Amino acid sequence: MTLKKLVTLAGVALASAVTLVACAPSSDANRSAASGDDAETLIKVGVMTMTEADEDRWDKIEDELEKAGHKIDIEYTQFTDYSQPNLAVAEGEVDINAFQHHSFLNNWNSENNGNLVAILDTYLSPIRLYSGTENGKNKYTSVNDIPENGTIAIPNDPTNGSRALYVLQSAGLLELSVSGDTFATVADIKSNPKNLTITELDASQTANSLIDVDAAIVNNSYAVPAKLDYKNALFVEKKDENSQQWVNVIAAPKDWKNSDKAAAIQAILDAYYTDSVKTSIEKESDGLDLPVW
């Protein structure tokens, strides 16, 4: 990792942050001592614990900023609790964060009377429809092969279950009476041409169910450890109006454009939408994540 800034780890409480790496003077006091053309703008970014793919992505962003001549120092705070990064932005502990999709952000705002906004769509981590298996091999190679009166397993929690139903609709297997960011349930199925049985299971069990069903929606977090060949999935979630809520974002306070850091934040957003970052996302995730620009 070649990130050129302070990296911190934050647990359940922001006050418990522990410095992991400090490669250069990092305090605001040191930065404010700089003046004129030598002054740097410090941008604090909240993230969940970084993977190698995350590190490579942000390395590329920093390289793009440097090539463009921007004097911006990025300080990352890593969180282990999903409840904290948005709170950190709301309380001014960090300037922006990058860890969630639209649905998570909207739900957090609703539950916490928040006013954070998505300022950049970044990538989609599409979920997939996998063929059922028999004797260790896939039964089908196409969505069209799924038989009439077949059975498809989907996650049973409201969020992942809704997402799975929209994927089945995109695949042409059923039609829903709701759309967009409205949560869907099996009761919202208005057309089911193949008379498919939709079996709802715990998200952690849909991969294991493939020996008993014709197909299953499996979240990436369970598909990878189950060693499913995601490149041969029957269907991959598409970016459309129904999957927009699952696109990952960079979030900031509603009034971020009025901040004295607005120009630096905008420069980071511009650096994100570059070919080098796009290539990093595609390569480091091995195709699991899809850039949305």
N, C-alpha and C positions, 0 to 999 in steps of 0.2 A: 504494500500500500504506500503510495507516494503522496498522500494528502498532506498539504503543507499548512496545517493549522492545529489548534488545540482540539483534542477529542475527549469528550466526557461521557460518563455513563450515569444515567439517572434511573433509579428504581422507582418504588411506589411514591416516594416523596421527593420533590424537587430539591429539597434541602440536603438530600443524601448524595448528591452528585459527587463522583470521584474522578479526578483527572487521571486519564490513562496515558496520554502522550502529549508532550509539549515540545515542539520543535523550534519555537521562536517565541519572543516576548508576546504575551497574549492578553494582558490586561488592557482595559479601556484606557487606563491612565497612560500606559506606554504608547498607545496609538494616538491619543490626543496630543501627545508631545510632538508628533510629526506635524509639519505645516506645509502650506503651499502645495506644490506639485508632488511632494513626497507623502502626502497624507493618504492613508488607506481607509476605506469604509469597512467596518466589521459587520458581517451579516451572520447571525446565529440561526442555524438550521436544526430543527428537531427531527430525528429519525428513530426508527426502531433499530435494534441491534443490527449492525451492517453485515450483510453477506459479502462475499468476494465480488459478486455482480454489482452490488450497490457501490462498493468502493471503486470499482473500475469506472462506473458511470459518473460518479462525482469527480474522479480524477480527470475524466475527459472534459467535464464542465469547467473545471479549474484551468485546464490547458486552453480551452476556448476563450475564457476570460483574459488569460495572459496574452494570447495571440492578438486579441482585440485591443490590448493596451489598457484594460481596466485595472485599477488598483483596489481590488476587493479581497479582503481576508475572510474566509469562511470558517466558522467555528461550529463543529457538529456536537450536538448533545444526543447521546443514544439512550433510548428508554426501553425498559423491559415490561412496562405496563401500558396497555393500549389506552388507558383512561387518561394518561398524562400529557402526551404531545399537544393536544388541542388546548388543554388547560394552560400549558406553558406559553402558547401563543397568546391566549386570551389575557394572561397576566403579564405579558411582556418579557418573560424569561427568555424566549427565543423569538426571532422575527417571523419566520415561516416554518412550516413543517412539510415533510414528504413521507407519508406512510399509509395513507388511507384512500378509499374510493369515495365517490360522491355520496353513496348511500350511507356510509358510516358517518361522514361529515354532517349530512342533513339530520341524521338521527341524533348525533351529539348536540347539534345546535338546538334541536327540539327539546331534548331532555335537560339541557343546561342553560336555556335562555341565551344561547350564544349567538354571535353574529359574525362568525368566521366565514370566509368565502373561498371558493376554489378559484385560483388565479391562473392555473395552467393544467390542462389535461396532459398526462404523461404516457401511460401505457395501460393496456388491458391484459390481465392474466386470465385468459379464457378458460372456462371449464369445458369438459368434453364428454361426449357420449361414446361409451365403449361397448364393443360387442360382448355378448355372453360367450362363455367358453365351454368347450367339450373336449375332454382328453388333453387338456392343456393348450388347445388351439382355438382361435376365434371361430365362432359359428358363422359370422357374416363379414362381408367386406364392404357393404354399402348400407345406408339407411333404408334403401328400397328393399333390402333383403329381409328386414324385420317382418315376421309373418303376422297375418291377421290373428287376433285373439292372443297376441304375444304379451309378455310381461316386461315392464321397464321399471327399474328401481331408481328412486330419487331420494335425496336427503329429506328428513322429516322436520327439520327446524324451519321456521317461517321464512328466514332470509334465503338460505340455500335452496329450500324447496321452491320458492317463487322463482328464483333465478333458473333452476332446472326446468321448470315448466315453460319459461320463455324460450329456453334453448330448444326444447322439444317442438315448440311452435315454429321457431326459425328453421328447424330441420324438416318441417312439413308433416309432422306426425300428428299434430293436433292443433286446434284453434282455441284461443282464449277470448273471454268476453271483456278482459281488461287489457291495459297497455301502459307503456311508459314506465314511470316509477311507482305505479300502484302494485302492491304485493298481490301475487296470484296464489290461489289454492286450487286443489283438484276440483273444488266446487265451481270454479270459474271456467272449466273446460266446456265449451259449447259445441265443439265438433271433434269427433274421435273416429275418423274413417275406418281405421283398422280394428276398432273395438279393443284397444290396448288396455291392459290392466296396469294402473300406476301404483306401484308398491312403495310406500314411504318407510324408509329405514334411517337409523342414525347415520349421519354423514360418514362416520368412520367405518361403517359396515357395507357401504354400496360396492366397494371394490371386491370384498369377500363374497358378495352375492352373485358375482358374474357366472359362477358355475351353476346357478339355479334359475337365472332369468335370461331373457333374450338380449337385454342391453341394460346399461346403467349409467347414470350421470355420476361422475366421480370428481370431486374437487382435487385440484393439483396437490394440495398438502397431503392427500391420501394416495393419489395416483403414483407419486414418485416412490414412496417407501414400498408400495405394493408392486413396484417394478412393471407397471403397465406401460406398454409401448404407445406413448401419447402421439407419436407421429403416424400411427396407423389407426387412430380413433375414427369412429364412423362419422362423427360430426364435431366441428370446433365452433364454439360460440363466436358469433359475428359481432362486429361493432355496428350497432344500429340504435334506434331510439329506445329499444327495450334493454339494451346492454349498457347504455350510456351511464346508468347509475353505478356500474361496476368499474368504470374507468378510474384509474388512480389519478390523484391530483397533488398539486402543491397548494397549500392553504395559507391564508394570511388574515389579519384583521380586516374588517370591512373597509376601513379608511386608510388602507396601506399606501394608497397613492398620495396621500397628504403627508406621509412621513418624510423626514429628511434622508431616509434610506431608500426612497422609492426608485431612484435612478439605478442604484446598485442592485436592488431586487429585480428590476426589469432586465438588467444586463444578464443576471443569472437565468431568467426565463428565456431570454434570447439564446443564451449559450446552450440551454437544454435542447432547443429545437434545431440541432445541427446534425449533419450526417455522422459525425464521429460518435455522438451519443446514441443515435439510432442504431448504428452498427454494434455498439457496446451492448445495448439492451438485447438485441437479437442474438448476438454471439454468446454472451455470458449466461443467458438464460436457456441457451440451446433451443430457442424457439418457443419456450413456454410463455414468455411475455411478448406482447406485440405493441410496438410504438404506435401512437394514434395520429401522428402527423406524417 
